């Protein structure tokens, strides 16, 4: 009886280790494969869009007027 319990416990431990390592293996699958020209084109397009968005962001920041310093106690002095 005791050997059965030990065997089941070891099987459960191995199963939990196997299940917890499965997501880590799934994340590594996309790396190291052959380069796909279509994915390179998509990456270049994403970079171009990011550059355009950054340029638009900087242009929007330049349109914001400078904030004037306020002195709430100025009229009291």
The first five atom37 places (N, CA, C, CB, O) and aatype in JSON, in Angstrom:
{
  "aatype": [20, 20, 20, 20, 20, 20, 20, 20, 20, 20, 20, 20, 20, 20, 20, 20, 20, 20, 20, 20, 20, 20, 20, 20, 20, 20, 20, 20, 20, 20, 20, 20, 20, 20, 20, 20, 20, 20, 20, 20, 20, 20, 20, 20, 20, 20, 20, 20, 20, 20, 20, 20, 20, 20, 20, 20, 20, 20, 20, 20, 20, 20, 20, 20, 20, 20, 20, 20, 20, 20, 20, 20, 20, 20, 20, 20, 20],
  "atom_mask": [
    [1, 1, 1, 1, 1],
    [1, 1, 1, 1, 1],
    [1, 1, 1, 1, 1],
    [1, 1, 1, 1, 1],
    [1, 1, 1, 1, 1],
    [1, 1, 1, 1, 1],
    [1, 1, 1, 1, 1],
    [1, 1, 1, 1, 1],
    [1, 1, 1, 1, 1],
    [1, 1, 1, 1, 1],
    [1, 1, 1, 1, 1],
    [1, 1, 1, 1, 1],
    [1, 1, 1, 1, 1],
    [1, 1, 1, 1, 1],
    [1, 1, 1, 1, 1],
    [1, 1, 1, 1, 1],
    [1, 1, 1, 1, 1],
    [1, 1, 1, 1, 1],
    [1, 1, 1, 1, 1],
    [1, 1, 1, 1, 1],
    [1, 1, 1, 1, 1],
    [1, 1, 1, 1, 1],
    [1, 1, 1, 1, 1],
    [1, 1, 1, 1, 1],
    [1, 1, 1, 1, 1],
    [1, 1, 1, 1, 1],
    [1, 1, 1, 1, 1],
    [1, 1, 1, 1, 1],
    [1, 1, 1, 1, 1],
    [1, 1, 1, 1, 1],
    [1, 1, 1, 1, 1],
    [1, 1, 1, 1, 1],
    [1, 1, 1, 1, 1],
    [1, 1, 1, 1, 1],
    [1, 1, 1, 1, 1],
    [1, 1, 1, 1, 1],
    [1, 1, 1, 1, 1],
    [1, 1, 1, 1, 1],
    [1, 1, 1, 1, 1],
    [1, 1, 1, 1, 1],
    [1, 1, 1, 1, 1],
    [1, 1, 1, 1, 1],
    [1, 1, 1, 1, 1],
    [1, 1, 1, 1, 1],
    [1, 1, 1, 1, 1],
    [1, 1, 1, 1, 1],
    [1, 1, 1, 1, 1],
    [1, 1, 1, 1, 1],
    [1, 1, 1, 1, 1],
    [1, 1, 1, 1, 1],
    [1, 1, 1, 1, 1],
    [1, 1, 1, 1, 1],
    [1, 1, 1, 1, 1],
    [1, 1, 1, 1, 1],
    [1, 1, 1, 1, 1],
    [1, 1, 1, 1, 1],
    [1, 1, 1, 1, 1],
    [1, 1, 1, 1, 1],
    [1, 1, 1, 1, 1],
    [1, 1, 1, 1, 1],
    [1, 1, 1, 1, 1],
    [1, 1, 1, 1, 1],
    [1, 1, 1, 1, 1],
    [1, 1, 1, 1, 1],
    [1, 1, 1, 1, 1],
    [1, 1, 1, 1, 1],
    [1, 1, 1, 1, 1],
    [1, 1, 1, 1, 1],
    [1, 1, 1, 1, 1],
    [1, 1, 1, 1, 1],
    [1, 1, 1, 1, 1],
    [1, 1, 1, 1, 1],
    [1, 1, 1, 1, 1],
    [1, 1, 1, 1, 1],
    [1, 1, 1, 1, 1],
    [1, 1, 1, 1, 1],
    [1, 1, 1, 1, 1]
  ],
  "atom_positions": [
    [[0.82, -1.19, 0.0], [0.0, 0.0, 0.0], [0.87, 1.26, 0.0], [-0.94, 0.0, 1.21], [0.59, 2.22, -0.71]],
    [[1.92, 1.22, 0.81], [2.78, 2.39, 0.92], [3.53, 2.65, -0.39], [3.78, 2.2, 2.07], [3.73, 3.81, -0.75]],
    [[3.93, 1.62, -1.09], [4.65, 1.8, -2.35], [3.73, 2.39, -3.42], [5.22, 0.46, -2.83], [4.19, 3.14, -4.28]],
    [[2.46, 2.06, -3.37], [1.5, 2.61, -4.32], [1.34, 4.11, -4.09], [0.14, 1.9, -4.19], [1.28, 4.88, -5.05]],
    [[1.28, 4.51, -2.84], [1.14, 5.92, -2.5], [2.37, 6.69, -2.94], [0.9, 6.1, -0.99], [2.26, 7.79, -3.48]],
    [[3.54, 6.12, -2.72], [4.79, 6.77, -3.13], [4.86, 6.87, -4.65], [6.01, 6.0, -2.58], [5.29, 7.89, -5.19]],
    [[4.44, 5.81, -5.33], [4.46, 5.82, -6.79], [3.5, 6.88, -7.34], [4.09, 4.44, -7.34], [3.85, 7.6, -8.27]],
    [[2.31, 6.98, -6.77], [1.34, 7.98, -7.22], [1.85, 9.4, -6.94], [-0.01, 7.75, -6.54], [1.65, 10.3, -7.74]],
    [[2.49, 9.58, -5.8], [3.02, 10.89, -5.45], [4.13, 11.29, -6.42], [3.55, 10.9, -4.0], [4.21, 12.44, -6.84]],
    [[4.97, 10.34, -6.78], [6.05, 10.66, -7.72], [5.49, 10.93, -9.12], [7.07, 9.51, -7.77], [6.01, 11.79, -9.83]],
    [[4.46, 10.21, -9.52], [3.83, 10.46, -10.81], [3.19, 11.85, -10.83], [2.77, 9.37, -11.12], [3.3, 12.57, -11.83]],
    [[2.54, 12.22, -9.76], [1.92, 13.54, -9.68], [2.98, 14.64, -9.72], [1.08, 13.67, -8.39], [2.78, 15.68, -10.35]],
    [[4.11, 14.42, -9.04], [5.19, 15.41, -9.04], [5.76, 15.56, -10.44], [6.29, 15.0, -8.05], [6.0, 16.68, -10.89]],
    [[5.99, 14.46, -11.14], [6.51, 14.52, -12.5], [5.52, 15.19, -13.45], [6.85, 13.11, -13.0], [5.91, 15.94, -14.34]],
    [[4.24, 14.9, -13.26], [3.22, 15.51, -14.11], [3.16, 17.02, -13.89], [1.84, 14.87, -13.84], [3.01, 17.78, -14.85]],
    [[3.28, 17.44, -12.64], [3.21, 18.89, -12.39], [4.44, 19.6, -12.95], [3.1, 19.17, -10.88], [4.33, 20.73, -13.43]],
    [[5.6, 18.96, -12.9], [6.81, 19.55, -13.48], [6.67, 19.63, -15.0], [8.07, 18.72, -13.1], [7.03, 20.63, -15.6]],
    [[6.14, 18.58, -15.61], [5.97, 18.56, -17.06], [4.98, 19.64, -17.5], [5.51, 17.18, -17.53], [5.19, 20.31, -18.51]],
    [[3.9, 19.79, -16.76], [2.89, 20.78, -17.14], [3.38, 22.2, -16.92], [1.61, 20.55, -16.36], [3.0, 23.1, -17.67]],
    [[4.2, 22.42, -15.92], [4.68, 23.77, -15.67], [5.78, 24.17, -16.64], [5.18, 23.89, -14.26], [5.99, 25.36, -16.86]],
    [[6.47, 23.22, -17.23], [7.53, 23.56, -18.19], [6.98, 23.69, -19.61], [8.62, 22.5, -18.16], [7.69, 24.22, -20.47]],
    [[5.79, 23.25, -19.87], [5.21, 23.33, -21.21], [5.05, 24.76, -21.71], [3.87, 22.63, -21.24], [5.39, 25.02, -22.86]],
    [[4.56, 25.72, -20.9], [4.45, 27.09, -21.42], [5.8, 27.7, -21.75], [3.73, 27.95, -20.42], [5.89, 28.49, -22.69]],
    [[6.83, 27.38, -21.02], [8.16, 27.93, -21.3], [8.66, 27.41, -22.65], [9.15, 27.56, -20.18], [9.3, 28.16, -23.39]],
    [[8.4, 26.18, -22.97], [8.82, 25.64, -24.25], [8.03, 26.26, -25.4], [8.65, 24.12, -24.27], [8.57, 26.47, -26.48]],
    [[6.78, 26.56, -25.16], [5.94, 27.13, -26.21], [6.4, 28.53, -26.57], [4.48, 27.15, -25.77], [6.22, 28.95, -27.71]],
    [[6.97, 29.27, -25.64], [7.42, 30.62, -25.93], [8.68, 30.63, -26.77], [7.65, 31.37, -24.65], [8.96, 31.64, -27.42]],
    [[9.43, 29.58, -26.77], [10.71, 29.55, -27.46], [10.6, 29.04, -28.9], [11.67, 28.69, -26.7], [11.61, 29.02, -29.61]],
    [[9.47, 28.64, -29.34], [9.34, 28.01, -30.66], [9.63, 28.94, -31.82], [7.98, 27.45, -30.82], [10.2, 28.5, -32.82]],
    [[9.27, 30.21, -31.74], [9.41, 31.11, -32.87], [10.81, 31.56, -33.16], [8.58, 32.28, -32.65], [11.04, 32.16, -34.21]],
    [[11.75, 31.31, -32.31], [13.1, 31.83, -32.5], [13.99, 30.79, -33.18], [13.71, 32.23, -31.15], [13.84, 29.59, -32.98]],
    [[14.9, 31.28, -33.99], [15.88, 30.4, -34.6], [15.41, 29.75, -35.88], [16.26, 29.36, -33.64], [16.16, 28.95, -36.46]],
    [[14.24, 30.04, -36.34], [13.74, 29.44, -37.56], [14.23, 30.18, -38.78], [12.23, 29.39, -37.56], [14.97, 31.17, -38.66]],
    [[13.84, 29.72, -39.95], [14.21, 30.39, -41.19], [13.51, 31.73, -41.26], [13.85, 29.52, -42.4], [12.37, 31.89, -40.83]],
    [[14.22, 32.71, -41.82], [13.65, 34.05, -41.91], [12.6, 34.09, -43.01], [14.75, 35.1, -42.17], [12.8, 33.55, -44.1]],
    [[11.51, 34.73, -42.7], [10.4, 34.83, -43.63], [10.42, 36.24, -44.22], [9.04, 34.52, -42.93], [10.32, 37.21, -43.47]],
    [[10.53, 36.38, -45.55], [10.57, 37.72, -46.14], [9.29, 38.53, -45.85], [10.78, 37.61, -47.64], [9.33, 39.75, -45.75]],
    [[8.18, 37.83, -45.72], [6.93, 38.52, -45.44], [6.96, 39.13, -44.04], [5.74, 37.55, -45.57], [6.47, 40.24, -43.85]],
    [[7.52, 38.42, -43.08], [7.6, 38.96, -41.73], [8.58, 40.12, -41.67], [8.01, 37.87, -40.74], [8.37, 41.06, -40.9]],
    [[9.65, 40.08, -42.46], [10.59, 41.2, -42.53], [9.91, 42.43, -43.1], [11.82, 40.84, -43.38], [10.16, 43.55, -42.65]],
    [[9.04, 42.24, -44.08], [8.31, 43.36, -44.68], [7.34, 43.94, -43.64], [7.54, 42.9, -45.96], [7.2, 45.16, -43.55]],
    [[6.69, 43.08, -42.87], [5.78, 43.56, -41.84], [6.55, 44.3, -40.76], [5.0, 42.39, -41.22], [6.07, 45.31, -40.24]],
    [[7.75, 43.83, -40.41], [8.56, 44.51, -39.41], [8.99, 45.88, -39.91], [9.8, 43.66, -39.06], [8.98, 46.85, -39.15]],
    [[9.36, 45.98, -41.18], [9.75, 47.27, -41.76], [8.56, 48.23, -41.76], [10.29, 47.08, -43.19], [8.72, 49.42, -41.49]],
    [[7.39, 47.71, -42.07], [6.19, 48.56, -42.08], [5.85, 49.02, -40.66], [4.99, 47.8, -42.7], [5.43, 50.16, -40.47]],
    [[6.02, 48.15, -39.68], [5.76, 48.54, -38.29], [6.75, 49.63, -37.84], [5.86, 47.32, -37.36], [6.37, 50.56, -37.13]],
    [[8.01, 49.52, -38.26], [8.99, 50.54, -37.92], [8.62, 51.87, -38.56], [10.39, 50.11, -38.38], [8.76, 52.93, -37.94]],
    [[8.16, 51.81, -39.81], [7.77, 53.04, -40.5], [6.59, 53.7, -39.8], [7.42, 52.73, -41.97], [6.57, 54.91, -39.61]],
    [[5.61, 52.88, -39.41], [4.44, 53.42, -38.7], [4.84, 54.0, -37.35], [3.38, 52.34, -38.52], [4.31, 55.04, -36.94]],
    [[5.76, 53.34, -36.67], [6.23, 53.84, -35.38], [6.95, 55.17, -35.54], [7.15, 52.82, -34.7], [6.79, 56.07, -34.71]],
    [[7.74, 55.3, -36.61], [8.44, 56.56, -36.87], [7.45, 57.67, -37.19], [9.44, 56.38, -38.04], [7.62, 58.81, -36.73]],
    [[6.42, 57.36, -37.95], [5.39, 58.36, -38.27], [4.65, 58.78, -37.0], [4.4, 57.8, -39.31], [4.36, 59.96, -36.81]],
    [[4.33, 57.83, -36.15], [3.62, 58.14, -34.92], [4.49, 59.01, -34.01], [3.21, 56.84, -34.19], [3.99, 59.94, -33.37]],
    [[5.77, 58.71, -33.94], [6.7, 59.51, -33.12], [6.81, 60.93, -33.65], [8.09, 58.85, -33.08], [6.86, 61.9, -32.88]],
    [[6.85, 61.06, -34.97], [6.93, 62.38, -35.6], [5.65, 63.18, -35.31], [7.15, 62.26, -37.12], [5.72, 64.37, -35.02]],
    [[4.5, 62.53, -35.39], [3.23, 63.2, -35.1], [3.15, 63.59, -33.63], [2.04, 62.3, -35.48], [2.62, 64.65, -33.29]],
    [[3.66, 62.75, -32.75], [3.66, 63.04, -31.32], [4.52, 64.27, -31.02], [4.18, 61.83, -30.52], [4.11, 65.15, -30.26]],
    [[5.7, 64.33, -31.61], [6.58, 65.48, -31.38], [5.97, 66.75, -31.95], [7.96, 65.23, -32.0], [6.12, 67.82, -31.37]],
    [[5.29, 66.64, -33.1], [4.64, 67.81, -33.68], [3.51, 68.29, -32.77], [4.1, 67.49, -35.09], [3.31, 69.5, -32.61]],
    [[2.78, 67.36, -32.17], [1.7, 67.74, -31.26], [2.26, 68.4, -30.01], [0.86, 66.52, -30.89], [1.66, 69.33, -29.47]],
    [[3.4, 67.93, -29.53], [4.03, 68.54, -28.36], [4.49, 69.97, -28.65], [5.22, 67.7, -27.88], [4.42, 70.84, -27.79]],
    [[4.96, 70.19, -29.87], [5.4, 71.54, -30.24], [4.24, 72.52, -30.32], [6.13, 71.5, -31.58], [4.44, 73.72, -30.15]],
    [[3.03, 72.03, -30.57], [1.86, 72.91, -30.68], [1.34, 73.36, -29.32], [0.75, 72.2, -31.43], [0.59, 74.33, -29.25]],
    [[1.71, 72.68, -28.26], [1.24, 73.03, -26.92], [1.94, 74.31, -26.48], [1.49, 71.87, -25.9], [3.17, 74.37, -26.48]],
    [[1.19, 75.34, -26.11], [1.84, 76.59, -25.69], [2.51, 76.42, -24.33], [0.81, 77.74, -25.64], [2.14, 75.57, -23.52]],
    [[3.53, 77.26, -24.11], [4.23, 77.23, -22.83], [3.29, 77.7, -21.74], [5.51, 78.1, -22.87], [2.51, 78.64, -21.93]],
    [[3.36, 77.06, -20.6], [2.51, 77.41, -19.47], [3.1, 78.62, -18.77], [2.36, 76.21, -18.48], [4.29, 78.65, -18.45]],
    [[2.25, 79.61, -18.54], [2.69, 80.81, -17.84], [2.78, 80.51, -16.35], [1.73, 82.0, -18.12], [1.98, 79.74, -15.81]],
    [[3.75, 81.13, -15.71], [3.88, 80.95, -14.28], [2.76, 81.73, -13.6], [5.28, 81.41, -13.77], [2.52, 82.9, -13.9]],
    [[2.1, 81.06, -12.71], [1.02, 81.73, -12.0], [1.47, 82.03, -10.58], [-0.27, 80.86, -12.0], [2.18, 81.24, -9.95]],
    [[1.04, 83.16, -10.09], [1.36, 83.57, -8.73], [0.04, 83.89, -8.04], [2.34, 84.8, -8.69], [-0.46, 85.01, -8.17]],
    [[-0.53, 82.94, -7.32], [-1.85, 83.17, -6.71], [-1.81, 84.25, -5.63], [-2.38, 81.87, -6.11], [-2.85, 84.83, -5.32]],
    [[-0.67, 84.53, -5.07], [-0.56, 85.57, -4.02], [-0.04, 86.89, -4.59], [0.38, 85.09, -2.89], [0.28, 87.8, -3.83]],
    [[0.05, 87.01, -5.92], [0.6, 88.21, -6.52], [-0.18, 89.48, -6.21], [0.66, 88.04, -7.98], [0.42, 90.53, -5.99]],
    [[-1.5, 89.39, -6.17], [-2.31, 90.59, -5.92], [-2.35, 90.94, -4.44], [-3.73, 90.39, -6.44], [-2.73, 92.06, -4.09]],
    [[-1.97, 90.05, -3.56], [-2.01, 90.29, -2.13], [-0.77, 91.05, -1.67], [-2.13, 88.96, -1.37], [-0.83, 91.81, -0.71]],
    [[0.32, 90.85, -2.35], [1.58, 91.47, -1.95], [1.61, 92.94, -2.21], [2.71, 90.83, -2.64], [2.61, 93.6, -1.92]]
  ]
}
